Amino acid sequence: VHKSYGSLEVLKGVSLTVCRGEVVCIVGASGAGKTTLLQILGTLSAADSGRIRIDGIPVERLSDRELSDFRNRRIGFVFQFHHLLPEFTAFENVCMPGYIGRRDRVEVEKQARELLLMLGLGSRGHHKPAELSGGEQQRVAIARALALHPDILCFDEPTSALDPELTGEVLRVLRDLADRKTTMIIVTHEMHFARDVADRILFMDGGVVVEEGPARQLIDHPQEERTKQFLAHYSE
C-alpha cells in the first residue's frame, strides 16, 4: 500500500500479512508511518494505491455503508486517548456498541459486566470516566472494543499517555489477550512488551518496513543497521 498527504509520501509501498491469532507489533520512530499503516489496516483510512484483504474480502471495493458495517463487525480499535463518552458510566460505555447495534439489551449488559470483571473493573462500572484513573479508562476502552467480538484488535500506542504504573496495568491486559490467541496489531514504543508478547515485529522507518521477523530475534539480533541504531537508542 501507498499513502500520501499532499506532497508528503507517508507510506512508500508496505506489504504485510497477519494470520489469525497472531500478535504483530509495529515499532519505529515518530513519523515512520506506523499509525497511518494501522489506520489503513483497520479500514479507518484508505490507501492511495494497493490492496487490503481481510478474510479474502477486498475492503477497497466495499461501499461506504458496507465498509462501516464490516468495520463494526470485524475490527476493534483502541486509541492512545480513550475517547470514552464522559457523560456515561464505564458500564454504559462498554454497552454502547451493543445498544447502537440494536442487540438484545439483556445480553449486551451481561457481556459488559463480564468484560469489566475480566479486565479487573468489576467494582468500577458505575463510575464515570473522570472518576477513573488513566489505566482504568484505557481498560474500559479495551472492554468496549471487545464488546462486539471483533476478529481483529488494533491498538495505537495504547500506553503512551500513561505513567509507568498505569502502563503496567494495560500491558497485563494485552498479555492476557495474547494468551487467548486474540488477533492483534499493536503500534507501540514498549520494546520489552513487544519482545515478550508479539509473535512478529515490524520495524518501520521513512514509510517502509526496514526489517521484520520473530519478536525476540528482531529485538535481540537485528540484521539491518537502521534497526540496530533504533534499538540502541531505546536501550540507552
Secondary structure, DSSP 8 states (H G I E B T S, - for coil): -EEEETTEEEEES------TT-EEEEE-STTSSHHHHHHHHTTSS--SBS--EETTEEGGGS-HHHHHHHHHHHEEEE-SS----TTS-HHHHHHHHHHHTT--HHHHHHHHHHHHHHTT-TTTTTS-GGGS-HHHHHHHHHHHHHTT--SEEEEESTTTTS-HHHHHHHHHHHHHHHHTT--EEEE---HHHHHHH-SEEEEEETTEEEEEEEHHHHHHS--SHHHHHHHHHHH-
